[in-house]
Amino acid sequence: MKELSYEDFIAFSQKHYYIGGDAVVECWDRKTFDKYVSMFGPITMQKANEIIQEYQQEEAEELALSFGE
């Protein structure tokens, strides 16, 4: 699988901004990206999808808690 560069990862996240990508766009800088890659390996398209889905799930859980569910 093709490894994504920082720029590719941010561009992908921007396309998915409203479904979890906002956390990447707003919080990941190059240093965060490089640290992640050094700890867990390269980010592929599949991994990028997983990261965004995790953020989407976290946002859904936070929203549910804010409504007392």
SERO-4910 file (N, C-alpha, C, O; in steps of 0.05 Angstrom, whole numbers):
BEGIN
 pado doro    nc1    nc2    nc3   cac1   cac2   cac3    cc1    cc2    cc3    oc1    oc2    oc3
  Met    A     17    -24      0      0      0      0     18     25      0     39     25     11
  Lys    A      8     45    -13     22     70    -15     22     85     12      2     88     25
  Glu    A     46     94     19     49    110     44     40    139     37     47    150     16
  Leu    A     25    151     56     17    179     52     38    198     64     49    192     85
  Ser    A     43    219     50     59    240     62     42    257     81     17    253     82
  Tyr    A     54    274     96     39    292    113     18    308     98     -5    310    106
  Glu    A     27    319     75      9    334     58    -15    318     48    -38    327     47
  Asp    A     -9    293     40    -30    275     31    -50    269     53    -74    268     49
  Phe    A    -40    264     77    -56    257    100    -75    281    107    -98    277    113
  Ile    A    -64    304    107    -80    328    113   -101    333     91   -124    339     98
  Ala    A    -93    329     66   -112    333     44   -135    312     46   -158    319     42
  Phe    A   -128    288     52   -148    267     56   -167    274     79   -191    271     77
  Ser    A   -155    283    101   -171    291    124   -189    314    118   -212    315    128
  Gln    A   -180    333    102   -197    356     95   -221    347     79   -243    358     82
  Lys    A   -218    326     62   -241    316     47   -261    302     65   -284    300     58
  His    A   -252    294     89   -269    280    108   -273    297    133   -276    286    155
  Tyr    A   -272    323    130   -271    341    152   -294    337    172   -290    337    196
  Tyr    A   -318    334    161   -342    332    178   -348    304    188   -369    300    202
  Ile    A   -331    286    183   -335    258    193   -310    248    207   -302    225    203
  Gly    A   -298    266    223   -275    258    238   -248    271    229   -229    272    245
  Gly    A   -247    280    204   -223    291    194   -215    318    206   -192    326    206
  Asp    A   -235    331    218   -229    357    230   -208    355    252   -192    373    255
  Ala    A   -208    333    267   -188    330    289   -160    329    277   -141    339    289
  Val    A   -157    316    254   -131    315    242   -123    342    231   -101    351    236
  Val    A   -141    355    217   -135    381    204   -128    401    226   -110    417    222
  Glu    A   -143    401    247   -140    422    268   -117    415    288   -106    434    300
  Cys    A   -110    390    291    -91    383    313    -65    371    304    -45    372    319
  Trp    A    -64    359    280    -39    346    272    -21    366    257    -29    377    236
  Asp    A      3    370    267     23    385    252     43    364    242     41    341    247
  Arg    A     63    374    228     83    355    217     97    340    239    103    316    235
  Lys    A    102    353    261    116    339    283     99    316    294    110    295    300
  Thr    A     73    320    297     55    299    306     55    276    286     56    253    294
  Phe    A     53    283    261     53    263    240     78    247    241     78    222    241
  Asp    A    101    260    242    127    246    242    130    229    267    140    206    265
  Lys    A    120    238    290    121    222    314    104    197    312    112    176    320
  Tyr    A     80    200    301     62    178    297     76    157    279     76    133    285
  Val    A     87    166    256    100    148    237    123    133    251    128    110    246
  Ser    A    139    148    267    162    135    279    153    114    300    168     95    305
  Met    A    130    118    313    121    100    333    105     76    322    107     54    331
  Phe    A     89     82    300     70     61    291     74     53    262     60     35    252
  Gly    A     92     66    248     97     59    220     82     78    202     67     96    211
  Pro    A     86     75    176     75     93    156     44     94    156     31     74    163
  Ile    A     33    116    149      4    119    147     -3    113    118      5    128     99
  Thr    A    -19     93    114    -30     86     88    -58     97     87    -68    107    106
  Met    A    -71     94     64    -99    103     61   -117     88     81   -135    100     93
  Gln    A   -112     62     84   -128     46    103   -124     57    131   -144     60    146
  Lys    A   -100     62    139    -94     72    166   -106    100    170   -117    106    191
  Ala    A   -105    117    149   -117    143    150   -147    141    155   -158    156    172
  Asn    A   -160    123    142   -188    118    146   -194    109    175   -213    119    187
  Glu    A   -177     91    185   -180     82    213   -177    105    233   -193    107    252
  Ile    A   -157    121    229   -153    144    247   -177    163    247   -186    171    268
  Ile    A   -187    169    223   -209    187    221   -234    175    233   -250    188    247
  Gln    A   -239    149    229   -262    136    241   -260    135    272   -280    138    285
  Glu    A   -236    132    282   -232    134    311   -240    161    322   -254    163    342
  Tyr    A   -231    182    308   -239    209    317   -269    213    315   -281    226    332
  Gln    A   -281    203    293   -310    206    290   -324    192    313   -344    203    323
  Gln    A   -315    168    320   -327    154    343   -324    169    369   -343    171    384
  Glu    A   -301    180    374   -296    196    398   -315    220    399   -327    226    420
  Glu    A   -318    233    376   -336    257    375   -365    249    380   -379    263    394
  Ala    A   -373    226    369   -401    216    374   -405    210    404   -426    216    415
  Glu    A   -385    197    416   -387    191    445   -388    216    462   -404    217    481
  Glu    A   -372    236    455   -372    261    470   -399    275    467   -410    286    486
  Leu    A   -410    274    443   -436    287    438   -458    273    454   -475    286    467
  Ala    A   -457    246    454   -477    231    470   -475    237    500   -495    240    513
  Leu    A   -450    240    510   -447    247    538   -457    275    545   -468    279    566
  Ser    A   -454    293    526   -463    320    531   -494    322    532   -505    340    544
  Phe    A   -507    302    521   -536    301    522   -546    282    544   -570    277    546
  Gly    A   -527    271    560   -534    254    582   -543    226    574   -558    213    589
  Glu    A   -534    217    552   -542    190    543   -522    169    552   -525    146    546
***
